[in-house]
Every structure is written in C-alpha cells, then in structure tokens.
C-alpha cells in the first residue's frame, strides 16, 4: 500500500518535462558534489598508498642499522631473527656513487644486494656477476636502455682518500620502477659480493632489510600498526647497538601533512554539498507550488499530515540514493581521467610520483554518503516541517483561488 502510494506521489511530478529536467539537474548536481569529495579523499589516500607501496618496494617493512657502522650477520644474529619468526631478511651494503654514461655523471645510491633481497621487496632483482639494475628515472634522464653498459665510481674510504676512485663497468640487466621519483632517480642495484669486494668489506654489511611476520591479508592500516608495535620489541631484543626504521620513516612528515590536508579539504568541500542541498530544497518548493492542487486533493481524500510528510521524506531519500549511485559513475570518470589524460600528469620531481590513482575504501564511501544524508535531513527538516504545518483550509483557498 505504501509503495503504491509513493509511486502515485512520484507520478505527479514526472508528467511534466520541466519537472523532469529540474529533477535530473538536482540529481546531477548532488552526485557531482559527492563525487568531488570522494575523489579528493581518493587522491589523498591514493597518494599515501602509492607512496608507502613505493617505499616498501625499496626497503621492505623495516631496515636495521648498526650504530657502529658495518657489521657481520653471524649465527647469533641469525638465531635472533629466527626466534622473532622473521624469515624474509637480507643483508646489504648501501653507499653513494656516481653513474657515468656517455661522458655524463649522475649521483646515485648504490645497493649491494643478495638473492634474498628480491623476496623482501617483491621486485624482479635477480642479478648476475657484472650486472646492474637501475631506477626508471635514471634510465629516462640518461637515455639508458637494457643491455647498455654503465660505469659506477666508488670512493675507497677515508684511509685512501688521496687515491683515485674505483671505476667499475656494469651491464644494465633491468630497469626498476618503484613508483617514487626520489627512488627511481637515484637507486642502482648490483650484487652484494661485488660491492663488498670493491670496498674491501669482506662479509660485512651496513644494513638489513626484513619483513615483519604479519598476515598478508591485513589492511595497510593494520599492517602499519603491527610494524609500529613491533619496533620497541626489536630494540629491546637486538640491543642498543642496532636501531630500526619502518619503511615510511623517510617520508613520515609528508604523509602526516597529507592526512591533515585530507581532513581540512574534506571539511571545506562540505560546503559544495550544502549548496547542492539547496537545489533539493528549491526542487521541493517548486513541486509544492506547481502541484499544490494535486497535493491538496491527497489531503482532502483523507491522507494525514504524517503520511504526507513520510512521502516527502521518501522522496528526499530517493534523491539521495540516486545521487550516490550517480556519484559512483562520476568517480570512475575522474579515475580514468587521472590515469589516462596527459592533462592530469604531474611533474614527478615536485609531486614525488607522476600519476596518482584514486584509492577509496568502503569506509570512505560510507562516511561521505552518510554525511551527505545527514546534511540533507538537517537542512530539509525545517522545510518539510513548514509544509506539514500547512492547513487544509490554505489548500482549499489555493485550489479555488
């Protein structure tokens, strides 16, 4: 009965092209406003997600450093990793160098890695003797291709500061894309045993990258909390000689700034939704005036004020629901534009990454949709209350005026 009554109520407004166009405009405006807020949140979350994923690709979950410089991964240290259930770990040597190609030099950060490092960072880093893997931006800037030969210049250390640097030639076996400009423009990988030989380190390393044993299905927020909670335990267990850095530490200030900006911009953009809601109010007033005679007949035939008010509420909910569905379409359009159109390509040296993909969770959708509904109900409440208080006598006068 209620469903039939509401369909009859809607049929009053859909018999006029002007009313239909007005309704479509209201829906499109409301949907666009919701989509703008969703896309803003998605850009902020997408930037944070892509940044953290790129950082994780360059170091794993946690990097471990010695306060005494270089150290050896002995059996005692391996047993400690085993007791902490840490299976994926890799010792490496990280040092600065100059990459020379076509008589041009480029400052780079060289990592000497073993075969386990590829498992820690989930990157295709299987290097043979005399091979190197370079970041994608290094390859782009210097126009280096796979199979080209590059020269890396290494310093011999303070003891031999007066001697010439060591110049070693490597063949580029792969080009690595971390997704972060600062990493792709500086990172070069070679074999660990080769860099140890070059720097005369024997079996020493200056850092260890490892993954914290966590559920792989955990959400990124839960994963970060688990890593943060593990750091104090690692400090106590491994002793004061070592310190630990989570993979996001290098860009922690930028990540915090993005979180604050996300909240501030989302709050400011609520004004866009409020303005769209005034269009809904204008639509309700327009209907109430244009169809005043038909609405009077509803009341005259015995429909109570409460029942009439319920019909208006259902109409508001329908507008909100259809606006939310249409906003999903707009979000997909924005997502496609960000990924495909050259207009939205960012200068990666300024914005860290060339493109940002929208990253939205179910919580984001629920939050924005619920907040939009709350605004609609608050603002339309007073208008519907005024309509509800309109007496039958007023309707009767309007009918026969």
C-alpha positions as CSV (number, residue, x, y, z in Angstrom):
1,X,0.0,0.0,0.0
2,X,2.8,2.4,1.0
3,X,4.7,1.5,-2.2
4,X,1.7,2.2,-4.4
5,X,1.0,5.5,-2.7
6,X,4.6,6.6,-3.2
7,X,4.6,5.6,-6.9
8,X,1.4,7.6,-7.3
9,X,3.0,10.5,-5.5
10,X,6.0,10.3,-7.9
11,X,3.7,10.2,-10.9
12,X,2.5,13.7,-10.1
13,X,6.0,15.1,-10.8
14,X,7.0,13.0,-13.8
15,X,4.3,14.1,-16.1
16,X,6.0,17.4,-16.9
17,X,9.2,17.8,-18.9
18,X,10.2,20.9,-16.9
19,X,9.9,19.0,-13.7
20,X,11.9,16.0,-15.0
21,X,14.7,18.3,-16.2
22,X,14.8,20.0,-12.9
23,X,15.0,16.6,-11.1
24,X,17.8,15.5,-13.4
25,X,19.7,18.7,-12.7
26,X,19.3,18.3,-8.9
27,X,20.5,14.7,-9.1
28,X,23.5,15.5,-11.3
29,X,24.5,18.5,-9.0
30,X,24.2,16.5,-5.9
31,X,26.0,13.5,-7.4
32,X,28.8,15.7,-8.7
33,X,29.3,17.3,-5.3
34,X,29.6,13.9,-3.6
35,X,32.0,12.7,-6.3
36,X,34.2,15.7,-5.8
37,X,34.6,14.9,-2.1
38,X,35.1,11.2,-2.8
39,X,37.7,12.0,-5.4
40,X,39.5,14.4,-3.1
41,X,39.7,11.8,-0.4
42,X,40.7,9.2,-3.0
43,X,43.6,11.4,-4.3
44,X,44.9,11.9,-0.8
45,X,44.6,8.3,0.1
46,X,45.9,7.2,-3.3
47,X,49.0,9.4,-2.8
48,X,49.6,8.0,0.6
49,X,49.0,4.4,-0.5
50,X,51.2,4.7,-3.6
51,X,54.0,6.4,-1.6
52,X,54.0,3.7,1.0
53,X,53.9,0.9,-1.5
54,X,56.8,2.5,-3.4
55,X,58.8,2.9,-0.2
56,X,58.1,-0.7,0.8
57,X,59.5,-1.8,-2.6
58,X,62.8,-0.1,-1.8
59,X,63.4,-1.3,1.7
60,X,60.9,-4.0,2.8
61,X,59.0,-3.5,6.1
62,X,61.9,-2.4,8.3
63,X,65.5,-1.5,7.8
64,X,68.0,-2.4,10.6
65,X,71.2,-0.4,11.1
66,X,74.2,-0.7,13.4
67,X,75.3,2.3,15.4
68,X,78.9,1.1,14.9
69,X,78.8,1.2,11.1
70,X,79.5,-2.1,9.2
71,X,78.8,-5.4,10.9
72,X,78.7,-9.1,10.1
73,X,75.5,-11.2,10.1
74,X,76.8,-14.0,12.3
75,X,75.0,-17.1,13.7
76,X,74.0,-15.3,16.8
77,X,72.2,-12.6,14.8
78,X,70.6,-15.2,12.6
79,X,69.2,-17.1,15.6
80,X,67.7,-13.9,16.9
81,X,65.9,-13.4,13.6
82,X,64.7,-17.0,13.8
83,X,63.3,-16.6,17.3
84,X,61.4,-13.5,16.2
85,X,59.9,-15.6,13.4
86,X,61.5,-13.3,10.8
87,X,62.1,-15.4,7.7
88,X,62.5,-12.8,5.0
89,X,65.6,-10.7,5.6
90,X,68.5,-9.6,3.6
91,X,71.9,-8.0,4.4
92,X,73.0,-5.3,2.0
93,X,75.6,-2.6,1.6
94,X,74.3,0.9,0.7
95,X,76.7,3.6,-0.4
96,X,76.8,6.6,-2.7
97,X,78.4,6.6,-6.1
98,X,78.5,8.4,-9.4
99,X,76.9,6.8,-12.5
100,X,78.8,7.6,-15.7
101,X,77.2,7.1,-19.1
102,X,78.0,8.9,-22.4
103,X,80.5,11.1,-20.6
104,X,77.9,12.4,-18.2
105,X,77.8,11.7,-14.5
106,X,74.8,11.3,-12.2
107,X,74.8,10.9,-8.4
108,X,73.2,7.7,-7.3
109,X,72.6,5.5,-4.3
110,X,74.0,2.0,-4.9
111,X,72.7,-1.0,-3.0
112,X,74.6,-4.2,-3.0
113,X,72.0,-7.0,-2.7
114,X,71.9,-10.7,-2.4
115,X,69.4,-13.2,-3.8
116,X,67.0,-12.8,-0.8
117,X,66.5,-9.1,-1.3
118,X,64.1,-9.7,-4.2
119,X,61.8,-11.6,-1.9
120,X,61.9,-8.9,0.8
121,X,60.9,-6.1,-1.5
122,X,59.0,-8.1,-4.1
123,X,60.9,-6.7,-7.1
124,X,62.5,-8.5,-10.0
125,X,66.1,-8.2,-8.8
126,X,68.0,-11.3,-9.9
127,X,71.5,-10.1,-10.8
128,X,74.4,-12.0,-12.3
129,X,78.0,-11.0,-11.9
130,X,78.8,-7.7,-13.7
131,X,75.1,-6.8,-14.0
132,X,73.2,-3.8,-12.5
133,X,69.6,-2.8,-12.2
134,X,68.7,1.0,-12.3
135,X,65.7,3.1,-11.5
136,X,63.4,4.1,-14.3
137,X,64.0,7.8,-13.9
138,X,67.8,7.3,-14.2
139,X,67.2,5.4,-17.4
140,X,64.9,8.1,-18.7
141,X,67.1,11.1,-17.8
142,X,70.3,9.5,-19.2
143,X,68.6,7.6,-22.0
144,X,69.9,4.2,-20.8
145,X,68.4,1.0,-22.1
146,X,68.6,-2.6,-21.1
147,X,71.9,-4.2,-22.1
148,X,73.7,-0.8,-22.2
149,X,76.9,-0.5,-20.2
150,X,77.3,2.0,-17.3
151,X,80.3,2.9,-15.1
152,X,80.0,3.3,-11.4
153,X,82.6,5.4,-9.5
154,X,83.2,4.3,-5.8
155,X,85.3,6.1,-3.3
156,X,88.0,4.0,-1.5
157,X,87.2,5.4,2.0
158,X,89.0,7.9,4.3
159,X,92.1,5.8,4.7
160,X,92.8,6.2,1.0
161,X,91.2,9.5,0.3
162,X,94.1,10.6,-1.9
163,X,93.8,7.6,-4.3
164,X,91.7,7.6,-7.4
165,X,88.1,6.3,-7.1
166,X,87.4,2.8,-8.3
167,X,85.6,2.7,-11.7
168,X,83.7,-0.4,-12.4
169,X,81.7,-1.2,-15.6
170,X,78.3,-2.9,-15.4
171,X,75.8,-4.1,-17.9
172,X,72.2,-2.9,-17.3
173,X,70.1,-6.1,-16.9
174,X,66.8,-4.5,-15.9
175,X,65.1,-1.1,-15.2
176,X,63.2,-1.0,-11.9
177,X,60.1,1.2,-11.3
178,X,59.5,1.9,-7.6
179,X,56.7,4.4,-8.3
180,X,58.5,7.2,-6.4
181,X,60.6,9.8,-8.2
182,X,63.3,10.1,-5.5
183,X,63.9,6.3,-5.6
184,X,63.7,5.9,-9.4
185,X,66.0,8.8,-10.0
186,X,68.8,7.6,-7.6
187,X,68.6,3.8,-7.0
188,X,71.1,1.4,-8.6
189,X,71.4,-2.3,-7.6
190,X,74.4,-4.5,-8.0
191,X,75.4,-7.8,-6.4
192,X,76.4,-7.7,-2.7
193,X,79.6,-9.8,-3.2
194,X,80.8,-7.4,-5.9
195,X,80.4,-4.2,-3.8
196,X,82.0,-5.9,-0.8
197,X,85.0,-6.7,-2.9
198,X,85.1,-3.2,-4.3
199,X,85.0,-1.6,-0.9
200,X,87.1,-4.3,0.7
201,X,84.5,-5.1,3.3
202,X,84.8,-8.9,3.3
203,X,81.5,-10.2,4.6
204,X,80.3,-7.0,6.3
205,X,77.1,-5.1,5.6
206,X,75.8,-1.8,6.8
207,X,72.0,-2.6,6.9
208,X,69.5,-5.4,6.9
209,X,66.1,-5.2,5.3
210,X,63.4,-7.5,6.6
211,X,59.7,-8.1,6.6
212,X,57.7,-8.3,9.9
213,X,55.7,-11.6,10.2
214,X,52.1,-10.4,9.7
215,X,49.0,-11.6,8.0
216,X,49.3,-10.8,4.2
217,X,45.6,-10.2,4.1
218,X,45.8,-7.4,6.7
219,X,44.8,-3.9,5.6
220,X,47.5,-1.3,5.2
221,X,46.4,0.5,8.3
222,X,46.5,-2.7,10.4
223,X,49.9,-3.6,8.9
224,X,51.4,-0.3,9.9
225,X,50.1,-0.6,13.4
226,X,51.7,-4.1,13.7
227,X,55.0,-2.8,12.4
228,X,55.0,0.2,14.8
229,X,54.1,-2.1,17.8
230,X,57.0,-4.4,16.8
231,X,59.7,-1.8,16.7
232,X,60.1,-1.4,20.5
233,X,60.3,-5.2,20.8
234,X,63.1,-5.3,18.2
235,X,65.0,-2.6,20.0
236,X,64.9,-4.4,23.3
237,X,65.6,-7.8,21.8
238,X,68.5,-6.9,19.5
239,X,70.1,-4.4,21.9
240,X,71.3,-0.8,21.9
241,X,73.8,-1.5,19.1
242,X,71.1,-1.5,16.5
243,X,68.3,0.9,15.5
244,X,65.3,0.3,13.3
245,X,63.4,2.4,10.7
246,X,60.0,1.5,9.3
247,X,59.7,1.8,5.5
248,X,57.7,5.1,5.7
249,X,60.1,6.9,8.1
250,X,61.8,8.8,5.3
251,X,58.6,10.5,4.2
252,X,56.8,10.5,7.5
253,X,56.4,14.3,7.6
254,X,54.9,14.3,4.1
255,X,52.5,11.5,5.0
256,X,51.3,13.3,8.1
257,X,50.8,16.5,6.1
258,X,48.7,14.7,3.6
259,X,46.5,13.3,6.4
260,X,45.9,16.7,7.8
261,X,45.2,18.2,4.4
262,X,42.7,15.4,3.6
263,X,40.6,16.3,6.7
264,X,40.8,20.0,6.1
265,X,39.9,19.9,2.4
266,X,37.1,17.4,3.0
267,X,35.6,19.7,5.6
268,X,35.8,22.7,3.3
269,X,34.3,20.7,0.4
270,X,31.2,20.0,2.6
271,X,30.1,23.5,1.5
272,X,29.7,22.2,-2.0
273,X,27.3,19.5,-0.7
274,X,25.4,22.1,1.3
275,X,25.0,24.3,-1.8
276,X,23.7,21.2,-3.8
277,X,21.2,20.5,-1.0
278,X,19.7,24.0,-1.5
279,X,18.9,22.8,-5.0
280,X,16.9,20.0,-3.5
281,X,15.1,22.5,-1.3
282,X,14.3,24.6,-4.4
283,X,13.1,21.4,-6.2
284,X,10.7,20.6,-3.3
285,X,9.4,24.1,-3.1
286,X,8.9,24.1,-6.9
287,X,6.9,20.9,-6.7
288,X,4.9,22.0,-3.8
289,X,3.8,25.2,-5.6
290,X,3.4,23.7,-9.1
291,X,1.4,20.7,-7.8
292,X,-0.4,22.4,-5.0
293,X,-3.8,21.4,-6.2
294,X,-2.9,17.7,-6.6
295,X,-1.3,17.7,-3.2
296,X,-4.4,19.3,-1.7
297,X,-6.5,16.5,-3.2
298,X,-4.3,14.0,-1.4
299,X,-5.1,15.6,1.9
300,X,-8.7,16.1,1.1
301,X,-9.1,12.4,0.3
302,X,-8.0,11.6,3.8
303,X,-4.2,11.4,3.8
304,X,-2.9,12.5,7.2
305,X,-0.2,15.1,7.6
306,X,2.2,12.4,8.9
307,X,1.6,10.3,5.8
308,X,2.2,13.2,3.5
309,X,5.4,14.1,5.4
310,X,6.5,10.5,5.1
311,X,6.1,10.8,1.3
312,X,8.3,13.8,1.2
313,X,10.9,12.0,3.3
314,X,10.9,9.1,0.9
315,X,11.4,11.5,-2.0
316,X,14.4,13.0,-0.2
317,X,15.8,9.6,0.4
318,X,15.3,8.6,-3.2
319,X,17.1,11.7,-4.4
320,X,20.0,10.9,-2.0
321,X,20.2,7.3,-3.1
322,X,20.1,8.1,-6.8
323,X,22.7,10.8,-6.3
324,X,25.0,8.4,-4.5
325,X,24.7,5.9,-7.4
326,X,25.4,8.5,-10.0
327,X,28.4,9.8,-8.0
328,X,30.0,6.4,-8.4
329,X,29.9,6.9,-12.1
330,X,31.5,10.4,-11.8
331,X,34.2,8.9,-9.6
332,X,35.1,6.3,-12.3
333,X,35.2,9.1,-14.8
334,X,37.6,11.1,-12.6
335,X,39.7,8.0,-12.0
336,X,40.0,7.3,-15.7
337,X,41.0,11.0,-16.4
338,X,43.7,10.9,-13.7
339,X,45.3,7.8,-15.1
340,X,44.9,8.3,-18.8
341,X,44.7,12.0,-19.7
342,X,48.0,13.9,-20.1
343,X,46.4,17.0,-18.7
344,X,46.5,15.4,-15.2
345,X,50.1,14.1,-15.4
346,X,52.1,15.6,-12.6
347,X,55.8,16.8,-12.6
348,X,57.1,13.8,-10.6
349,X,60.2,15.8,-9.3
350,X,57.7,18.1,-7.5
351,X,54.9,15.7,-6.6
352,X,57.0,12.6,-5.9
353,X,55.1,10.5,-8.5
354,X,53.9,11.2,-12.0
355,X,50.3,9.9,-11.6
356,X,48.0,9.3,-8.6
357,X,45.3,6.7,-8.7
358,X,42.2,7.1,-6.6
359,X,42.3,4.8,-3.6
360,X,38.9,4.5,-1.8
361,X,37.8,2.0,0.8
362,X,34.3,1.0,1.8
363,X,34.6,3.2,4.9
364,X,35.3,6.3,2.7
365,X,32.1,5.7,0.7
366,X,30.0,5.1,3.8
367,X,31.4,8.2,5.5
368,X,30.7,10.5,2.6
369,X,27.3,9.1,1.8
370,X,26.2,9.2,5.4
371,X,27.5,12.7,5.9
372,X,25.6,13.9,2.7
373,X,22.4,12.2,4.0
374,X,22.8,13.9,7.4
375,X,23.2,17.3,5.7
376,X,20.1,16.7,3.6
377,X,18.0,15.6,6.5
378,X,19.1,18.6,8.7
379,X,18.5,21.2,6.0
380,X,15.3,19.8,4.6
381,X,13.8,19.1,8.0
382,X,12.6,22.7,8.5
383,X,11.2,23.0,5.0
384,X,9.2,19.7,5.4
385,X,8.1,20.9,8.8
386,X,6.7,24.0,7.2
387,X,4.9,22.1,4.5
388,X,3.5,19.7,7.1
389,X,2.0,22.6,9.1
390,X,0.2,23.9,6.1
391,X,-3.5,23.6,6.9
392,X,-6.3,22.1,4.8
393,X,-8.0,25.5,4.6
394,X,-5.0,27.1,3.0
395,X,-5.0,24.3,0.4
396,X,-8.7,24.8,-0.2
397,X,-8.2,28.6,-0.8
398,X,-5.4,27.9,-3.2
399,X,-7.5,25.3,-5.0
400,X,-10.3,27.7,-5.8
401,X,-8.4,30.9,-6.0
